[in-house]
Amino acid sequence: MKNYTDAFINAFINNALWVWKSICFEVPWYNNYFWGLISISLCVWLLEIVFPWRKQQSVFRKDFWLDAYYMFFNFFVFSIAISGFYELLHLGVTDLGIAKQTIAFIDPSQWPVALQLVVFFVVLDFVQWFTHTLLHKYSFLWKYHKVHHSVKEMGFAAHLRYHWMENILYKPLKTFVVMLLFGFEPEQAYVVHFIAITIGHLNHSNIKITWGPLKYIINNPVMHLYHHAYELPKGVYGVNFGISLSLWDYLFKTNYIPEDSGTIKLGFSGEDKFPKTFIKQSSYGFKKGQY
């Protein structure tokens, strides 16, 4: 039991120290997600200011600061808070005698680095797309995902406005799939993570991008805006579930872009009763009757 307690405490402390070192520029740039996130955010925000899609939308749009707070909370604060639990999960798997290499279907360690990263990116994105569809399909998951869909004006920081429970749902599944398929995360995985952050920021931004013929592969702000639409086609629980790639939506016929004015109403039915503050949104979904 002591080993588990020590592991829990050490994981918490080490994660907190890593974030602090990142803030102090003591972490290599390619692993510095703190300043990496800030740099990407500032670049996309500048593009929003110079090339606004919805020109009537303020630079400091509705809930701009709330979304900015969500960015740092979900990316760093919650990551630190939950790190000890993930370490316990890792130890539990190890104690059961399940080594990473024994459950992996393939060994990509000898592949070219570029191929490793492409496969890693595509597999993770499909897992996220599939999980995202579940968040919309089932009411016990949708009640948490409502936080993300409570955005009324789209901007880059809306990318990381989501309920902390989504971390509980996404991360273990992504970790399990990576272990199952590869047995490890590629050493240069930071490339994939930074690309995913950039695409996610752009998809939520006030910029009109479609990528031309690549729109059938890469997600874009026009497509994702309709994911947040208040009014959806009859008989569906959602559209355009793609995270970084739009490919899955076109393959599984969940794509929907009726027009591209960017002026549609966002949100969901019953949003007038949905909490507006970070504290109340973060605690939403745990009371009986909240769906």
KATAMO-V680386 format. One record per residue. RES is the residue in one letter. OMEGA is omega in radians with two decimals (NA if undefined). Layout:
# KATAMO-V680386
res->RES omega->OMEGA
res->RES omega->OMEGA
This chain:
# KATAMO-V680386
res->M omega->-3.13
res->K omega->3.14
res->N omega->3.14
res->Y omega->3.13
res->T omega->3.13
res->D omega->-3.13
res->A omega->3.14
res->F omega->-3.11
res->I omega->-3.12
res->N omega->3.13
res->A omega->3.12
res->F omega->-3.10
res->I omega->-3.10
res->N omega->3.12
res->N omega->3.12
res->A omega->3.12
res->L omega->3.13
res->W omega->3.11
res->V omega->3.13
res->W omega->3.10
res->K omega->3.09
res->S omega->3.13
res->I omega->-3.10
res->C omega->3.12
res->F omega->3.13
res->E omega->3.12
res->V omega->3.11
res->P omega->-3.04
res->W omega->-3.07
res->Y omega->3.05
res->N omega->-3.08
res->N omega->-3.09
res->Y omega->3.13
res->F omega->-3.13
res->W omega->3.06
res->G omega->3.12
res->L omega->3.14
res->I omega->-3.12
res->S omega->3.12
res->I omega->-3.13
res->S omega->-3.13
res->L omega->3.13
res->C omega->-3.12
res->V omega->3.10
res->W omega->3.10
res->L omega->3.09
res->L omega->3.10
res->E omega->-3.10
res->I omega->-3.08
res->V omega->-3.08
res->F omega->-3.10
res->P omega->3.08
res->W omega->3.07
res->R omega->-2.97
res->K omega->3.13
res->Q omega->-3.09
res->Q omega->-3.12
res->S omega->3.07
res->V omega->3.02
res->F omega->-3.04
res->R omega->3.12
res->K omega->3.12
res->D omega->3.12
res->F omega->-3.06
res->W omega->3.06
res->L omega->3.14
res->D omega->3.10
res->A omega->3.11
res->Y omega->3.10
res->Y omega->-3.13
res->M omega->-3.07
res->F omega->3.11
res->F omega->-3.07
res->N omega->-3.06
res->F omega->-3.02
res->F omega->-3.05
res->V omega->-3.13
res->F omega->3.10
res->S omega->3.10
res->I omega->-3.08
res->A omega->-3.03
res->I omega->-3.03
res->S omega->-3.14
res->G omega->-3.14
res->F omega->3.11
res->Y omega->3.09
res->E omega->3.08
res->L omega->3.10
res->L omega->3.12
res->H omega->3.13
res->L omega->3.13
res->G omega->3.11
res->V omega->3.14
res->T omega->-3.13
res->D omega->3.09
res->L omega->3.09
res->G omega->-3.14
res->I omega->3.11
res->A omega->-3.13
res->K omega->-3.07
res->Q omega->-3.06
res->T omega->-3.10
res->I omega->-3.12
res->A omega->3.13
res->F omega->-3.08
res->I omega->3.09
res->D omega->-3.08
res->P omega->-3.05
res->S omega->-3.13
res->Q omega->3.11
res->W omega->2.97
res->P omega->-3.09
res->V omega->-3.12
res->A omega->3.14
res->L omega->3.08
res->Q omega->-3.07
res->L omega->3.13
res->V omega->-3.14
res->V omega->3.11
res->F omega->-3.13
res->F omega->-3.09
res->V omega->-3.13
res->V omega->3.14
res->L omega->-3.12
res->D omega->3.10
res->F omega->3.11
res->V omega->3.13
res->Q omega->3.10
res->W omega->-3.11
res->F omega->3.12
res->T omega->3.14
res->H omega->3.10
res->T omega->3.12
res->L omega->3.13
res->L omega->3.13
res->H omega->-3.01
res->K omega->-3.03
res->Y omega->-3.04
res->S omega->-3.12
res->F omega->3.03
res->L omega->-3.14
res->W omega->-3.10
res->K omega->3.07
res->Y omega->-3.09
res->H omega->3.10
res->K omega->3.14
res->V omega->-3.13
res->H omega->-3.10
res->H omega->3.07
res->S omega->3.08
res->V omega->-3.13
res->K omega->3.04
res->E omega->-3.03
res->M omega->3.07
res->G omega->-2.99
res->F omega->-3.05
res->A omega->3.09
res->A omega->3.11
res->H omega->-3.04
res->L omega->2.96
res->R omega->3.08
res->Y omega->-3.13
res->H omega->-3.11
res->W omega->3.10
res->M omega->3.11
res->E omega->3.04
res->N omega->-3.14
res->I omega->-3.11
res->L omega->-3.04
res->Y omega->-2.93
res->K omega->3.13
res->P omega->-3.13
res->L omega->3.12
res->K omega->3.14
res->T omega->-3.12
res->F omega->-3.12
res->V omega->3.12
res->V omega->3.13
res->M omega->-3.09
res->L omega->-3.07
res->L omega->-3.01
res->F omega->-3.05
res->G omega->-3.13
res->F omega->3.03
res->E omega->-3.12
res->P omega->-3.10
res->E omega->-3.11
res->Q omega->-3.10
res->A omega->3.13
res->Y omega->3.10
res->V omega->-3.14
res->V omega->-3.10
res->H omega->3.13
res->F omega->3.09
res->I omega->-3.13
res->A omega->3.11
res->I omega->-3.12
res->T omega->3.13
res->I omega->3.13
res->G omega->3.09
res->H omega->-3.13
res->L omega->-3.11
res->N omega->-3.13
res->H omega->-3.02
res->S omega->3.07
res->N omega->3.13
res->I omega->3.13
res->K omega->3.12
res->I omega->3.09
res->T omega->3.13
res->W omega->3.11
res->G omega->-3.14
res->P omega->-3.13
res->L omega->3.14
res->K omega->3.12
res->Y omega->3.14
res->I omega->-3.07
res->I omega->3.10
res->N omega->-3.09
res->N omega->-3.09
res->P omega->-3.14
res->V omega->-3.13
res->M omega->-3.05
res->H omega->3.10
res->L omega->3.14
res->Y omega->3.01
res->H omega->-3.11
res->H omega->-3.07
res->A omega->3.10
res->Y omega->-3.14
res->E omega->-3.13
res->L omega->3.08
res->P omega->-3.12
res->K omega->3.05
res->G omega->3.12
res->V omega->3.11
res->Y omega->3.11
res->G omega->3.11
res->V omega->3.02
res->N omega->-3.08
res->F omega->-3.05
res->G omega->3.08
res->I omega->3.04
res->S omega->-3.09
res->L omega->3.05
res->S omega->-3.07
res->L omega->-3.06
res->W omega->-3.14
res->D omega->3.11
res->Y omega->3.13
res->L omega->-3.05
res->F omega->3.01
res->K omega->3.06
res->T omega->3.12
res->N omega->-3.11
res->Y omega->3.08
res->I omega->-3.09
res->P omega->3.11
res->E omega->-3.03
res->D omega->3.14
res->S omega->-3.13
res->G omega->-3.04
res->T omega->-3.07
res->I omega->3.08
res->K omega->-3.13
res->L omega->3.07
res->G omega->-3.09
res->F omega->-3.13
res->S omega->3.14
res->G omega->-3.08
res->E omega->3.14
res->D omega->3.13
res->K omega->-3.10
res->F omega->-3.12
res->P omega->-3.05
res->K omega->-3.07
res->T omega->-3.12
res->F omega->-3.09
res->I omega->-3.10
res->K omega->3.10
res->Q omega->-3.12
res->S omega->3.13
res->S omega->-3.11
res->Y omega->3.06
res->G omega->-3.08
res->F omega->3.10
res->K omega->3.12
res->K omega->3.10
res->G omega->3.11
res->Q omega->3.13
res->Y omega->NA
